[in-house]
Amino acid sequence: MNRRDRKALLVYIGMVAPGLLVYLFIVAYPVFYSVWLSITDFNPNRGGEWSFVGLLQYKTMVEDPYFWHSLKNNMIVVAVSVFGQIPVAFVLAYILFRNKVKGGPFFQSMVFLPQFLSTIVIGILWKRMFSADGPVSKLIQIVSRDPMAQFDLMLRENTVMYPIGFALIWMYTGFYMIIFLANLQKMNVSMIEAAKIDGATEPQIFGRVILPLMVGTIVVSTILAIAGSLRGFDLIFAMTTQGLQRNNAMVLPIFMYQTAFQDYRNEMRFAYGSAISNAIVFISIGLILFSNFIGRKFNAQEEY
């Protein structure tokens, strides 16, 4: 290696090293620490000695009914995101792209507006909207002419995820709509014009021209939706009241938070919470790999 190459290497290392150190300290170290903590009985608050316990925390996790209850609710959130937010966002983006409504920029801004608001604020807003004496209950009373009618879906275990799913769609649809709209706008419109000349109807243009070209974007959006759904904490936490309602709407991040930071009776609560957080990562990776497999089956060729 000559002097010039060594100098270039030193410059490269000098530019990369700060970012690499920040990444190792902020991202890599917590990940490895979490994995190590989940296979030991170490309590950071207590300190002192620790011992290796293997997969004991993971065994405890899979035997915990609260884990499976949280996982079920998380899968509902994933389903709402993948089969609710993304299709609605894609249809809205297509409508705006094809100028099917007047005042497109206004509607685009309104759909995207929730992205400018704090998630906690949105959670409190919908919590108030769906409360037993909130605006939705008042509307039901007016429509049904029953002064005792109430919106009680948030109060029942088997229906609490319905209003939460609605709030999730309202909040995040605008984000995916902008992604789809940006990719639609860089599409070659001559293909659409050629299809129209050949006599293609609007549904045929949508299903046979636009949709195949957007498979790559849909896969990327699906990956974002899955990752966001499995780490979602703040909206559900803000929409539910501590106690039975939050337990009914329990998802894995809230389960991990309550286990690690509120279950003071469990001396290994941090190790158990780390096991739950690692399970979230493993489930996310599995679902993302499955999404990529489906994308390859559809021969996604979109460039980003």
C-alpha positions, 0 to 999 in steps of 0.5 A, a space after each residue: 500500500 503506497 502513501 496515497 492509499 494509506 492517506 485515503 484509508 485514514 481519511 475513510 476511517 476518520 469519516 466512518 469511525 464517529 458514526 460507527 462508534 455512535 451506532 455501536 454504543 446506541 444500537 448494537 450495545 443495547 441489543 447485545 446487552 438485552 440478549 445477554 440479560 435475557 439468559 441470566 438472572 442479573 438485576 441491574 438495580 440490585 447489581 452484584 453477581 449473576 448466573 447463567 439461566 439459559 432459556 429459562 426466561 423464554 420458557 416462562 414467557 411461552 407459558 405465560 397466558 398474558 404473553 399469548 394474549 398480548 401476541 394475539 392483540 399484536 397480530 390484530 394490530 399487524 393485520 389492521 396495518 397491513 390489510 387496513 392502512 396500506 390498501 386504504 392508503 393505496 386507493 387514496 393515492 391512486 384517486 389523487 394521482 388520477 385526479 378523481 376528486 377536486 381539491 386534491 391537495 386539500 384532501 392530501 393535506 387532511 389525510 396526512 395531517 395526523 402525522 403532524 400531531 403527537 401520538 399521545 395527543 391523538 391517543 387521548 383524543 380518541 380515548 375521549 371520543 370513544 369514552 362511554 360519555 364521549 361524542 360517539 356515544 352522544 351521536 349514537 344516542 341521537 341516531 337511536 333516540 335512546 338516551 341510555 345508549 353508550 359506545 361500549 366497545 372499549 369496555 369489552 375484551 372481545 371488542 376493545 381492539 376495534 376502536 383502536 384499529 380504527 384510530 390506527 388506520 386514521 393516524 397512519 394511512 396518510 404516511 403510506 398514502 404519501 409513499 404510494 403517491 410519490 411512487 405513482 408520480 414518478 411512473 411513466 404516464 405513457 403506459 396509462 395512456 397506451 392502456 386507455 387507447 387500447 380500451 382499458 377501463 379504469 379498474 383494468 388500468 388499476 389492476 393490470 397496469 398500476 398494481 403490478 408496477 407498485 408491488 415493490 412499494 407495497 412490499 416496502 410499506 408492508 415491512 414498515 407497517 409490520 415493524 411499526 405494529 410490533 413496536 407500537 406502544 404510545 397510541 394504545 397506551 394513551 387510548 386505554 386506562 390503566 387496569 382492566 381496559 389496558 389489560 384487555 388491549 395489551 400488546 407486547 411492548 406494553 406487556 414488556 414495559 409493565 413486566 420490566 418496570 412495574 412488576 416489582 415482585 419479580 426480582 428477574 423482571 428486567 431479564 424477563 422484560 428483555 426476553 419479551 423484547 427479544 421475542 418482539 424482534 424475532 417475530 418482526 424478523 420472521 414476518 418481514 422475511 415472509 413479506 420479502 418472500 411474498 414480494 419475490 413471488 410477485 417479482 417486485 422490480 421497483 427501484 427506490 
